[in-house]
């Protein structure tokens, strides 16, 4: 079996970088800064004809002046210079590259001719490359990031393959807020050489990646894609957004990455055959991938809801039903158990609404454990996260030993959250949460970092739970 070229591209021990300088006015410099500051431990060799150092690193006048070939060349220089540089890389023994520069197949026939020239040079020198017209890669465990934006959140288990560079770079701040940790992310651009099939096969074998998110404008090799996807989705979830099915979408895809789009209904059937979950929008793509990467699959579609506010609990229940989940009425015996530990104002029906209540032992331990232990409950949706940030001003206003009170609340909350995040693994059932506060709330931080997704709206949590159930059905189906 041939080695996937992405094994080297995503895990290089050394990188030669063409396009960085000491001027912040160039895109290449911005990307080189991200590469230097992201935590990558390999060797970086900037190429610059005039400067002796670039951003504090020793610079080399040409690729051929290196003592030995680098594993990977990253190219962010004007298009007219790239053919010569690619030849020089090949002659110097560099066989892997990322061509970030745009202006090729996406611009029309002249650009397509230039792209074909790059491909012919690469084939002559046995170079495999990503791009052109891409933003590059992220390998979070290695601290490798060739994009514009820093990847500040810890490494996680969601892998991304995207025909848009923005969904690999401009989304990084969004992922941080959502508590979504990347394993690896690949911007494929025009797919002149390495395409989405190569990327899918690579992430399908990557142990760090537990769920794969795809942004698709068009598929070059549909038969190979289908074969690869069916193999992967039997053991690892794949979620996709396809944007070429409308007239406007197809037109945009053609000018963006030179992709040939197809009718929406064809792709819907194609994804179904492949076992791929189709998301209707980018929010769902990442919401679902996050849940699939971090939570166990439900055995059925019966969901319990715990809330300390009636409105969000009702929103969760309504969206769950719309998405094919059931929110069953709890049995009289279970209702009696709930009534015995909750205030008289609480509702024990399902959703279990305890109204505004700050008994963290009840919220994070007693109710989740009671509900998830029921054999006819397959998962839990939860609204009711309130960290100590919400009480700081109130305690300060009352006066007295405020710091001691706040410290005690924080300690109690941390202990409760620590136990809460262990329930999915202990009971083998998923928990998904919603909270209108983000990571400014210490409880949200602890729950997200503990592996339970916290979504910004109740409906998004319910939608992600439905995705868990849909993939559970895909995984259990018998494919011909």
Secondary structure as UniProt FT lines:
FT   HELIX           6..9
FT   TURN            10..11
FT   STRAND          14..18
FT   TURN            24..25
FT   HELIX           27..37
FT   TURN            38..39
FT   STRAND          43..47
FT   STRAND          53..54
FT   TURN            55..56
FT   STRAND          57..60
FT   HELIX           63..65
FT   STRAND          72..75
FT   HELIX           79..91
FT   TURN            92..93
FT   STRAND          96..99
FT   HELIX           105..107
FT   HELIX           109..124
FT   TURN            125..126
FT   STRAND          128..131
FT   STRAND          137..139
FT   HELIX           140..142
FT   STRAND          144..145
FT   STRAND          158..162
FT   HELIX           166..169
FT   TURN            170..171
FT   HELIX           172..178
FT   STRAND          182..187
FT   TURN            189..190
FT   HELIX           196..205
FT   TURN            207..208
FT   STRAND          211..216
FT   HELIX           222..233
FT   TURN            234..235
FT   STRAND          237..242
FT   HELIX           247..257
FT   HELIX           264..274
FT   STRAND          277..278
FT   HELIX           282..294
FT   STRAND          302..307
FT   HELIX           310..322
FT   TURN            323..324
FT   HELIX           332..341
FT   TURN            344..345
FT   STRAND          352..353
FT   HELIX           360..361
FT   HELIX           362..366
FT   HELIX           367..372
FT   TURN            375..376
FT   STRAND          379..383
FT   HELIX           388..390
FT   HELIX           392..398
FT   HELIX           402..420
FT   TURN            421..422
FT   HELIX           423..427
FT   STRAND          430..434
FT   TURN            439..440
FT   HELIX           442..449
FT   TURN            450..451
FT   STRAND          454..455
FT   HELIX           458..476
//
